[in-house]
Every structure is written in C-alpha cells, then in structure tokens.
C-alpha cells in the first residue's frame, strides 16, 4: 500500500509526495496584495501568501499545471519555479507557450513518468470547463489530472482543475476509480460577469462526490483570492457521503493518507 503526503501550499498549489516522487500542482508563490487581470474586464486580488515559501519547496520531479494563463494558477514566482530539466504536464496550448520540456495533454490522453527505483506514474488528463457553456474560446483550455501508479489500493489521486460541474467532469466517475479527490472549489464569480460561475461550489462538490464516491476529499482553491464567492467550509463539513471523509487541509501542514 502506498502512502501519500499532501501539503497544501495555498490556492491550487500542493505538494504530493509518494514512493520517492515529489509532484507540485499549479505553482503560485507570489506575495499577497497584488491585483491580477484575467481578461474581459475580470480581475482578482490575492489576499493570502503561500504557507510554504518557494525556496522551501525543495526539488520537484514533475509539475501538474492545470492551465498556465491565469495568475491564480501560475503566477510570476511560480513560473520562476518551473523545473528546467523536469517535466511539466499541462494543456496542449499551454505546452506550446511554455516550450520543452512541457508535455501537453488533451482530455483523456495520458503520459507515463518513469524514474529508477520508483513506480511508474501514469498521468491522465481529465475534462474541465472553466466557465459557462461555450466559454472555452474565451477562458482558454484547462485540464485536470488523474494520477495512478502500481501499489495503489484505493484508486487514483484526482486533481479536478478549475472547472464548473458539467457532463465532462461527471464522466470522471465513469472512467476513473478515484480514491482521493483534490477538488478546486470557490464558486468563482466576477462583478463584470454577474452571476456566472467559473468553478465549483461546495454544493457542486457534494453532487459530484455522490457519483465519484472517493475515499478522501481534499478541497483546495477556495481561499486566498477575492474572486471566490463560495469560500471555505466549516472544519467538519463533509462533501462526500457513506464512508468517505473530507479533510480541509491547513496550508503548510502535511496530511498523510493511505492511497
């Protein structure tokens, strides 16, 4: 059985350590206080800095980057941290912008990461829709990631990416046995676009988890920015039923899970 050490840095950024691998998601390490523009009249202010400074992250084997074009998923300090001699797995257009050694995946495509003495990691991109129907050309491509390796007992570790609840995301429950779900929440809204949401709410997460039935849910990307309209839940708030558990990770404090 594998053990996963999950350290939430803040926002969508987390360090996943398993069987010798060190995987970083969506690097965001800028200091708080700055306002970032996302296009089409939308913007957001970063209100909380990283719980783990960039210079304390250590060596990283791979970065899973759900998208590179929004600063709440890749900011200036995070971009400087991208490994020059390690793989960055991201969207197809994101890989073009970043250049080698970035690997771009379309939804349901896979890549395999290998290292002597470690299990092979299979990374499968999963669908995201970062806004209302037909918003893709405006908001850009986004993907989630399902991470699997030999020795898992409870199923894949799935990072949802920034997405609303839609049919493509629900298909994850049909195609992947998810043991640990890292869900990007926050119910993002902007004054410029009114009631339109750009990420899942806690209510959406509960509906999704009814299909996924994960063993563990780790909500992230629901705090630290002004554009989150559906914030953190109470420490004991559950997003999954049955025997599943919800852990609201405290940034900077590692969570150890059997996976």
Buried (B, 14 or more C-beta within 10 A) or exposed (E): EBEBEBBBBBBBBBBBBBBEBBBBBBBBBBEEEEEBEBEEEBBBEBEBBBBBEBEEBEEBBBBBBBBBBBBBBBBEBBBEBBBEEBBBBBBBBBBEEBEEEBBBBEBBEEBEBEEEEBBEBBBBBBBBBBBBEEBEEEBBBBBBBBBBBEEBEBBBBBBBBBBBBBEBBBBBBEEBBBBBBBBBBBBBBBEEBEEEBBBBBBEBBBBBBBBBBBBBBBBBBBBBBEBBBBEBBEEEEBBBEEEBBBBBBEBEEEBEBBB
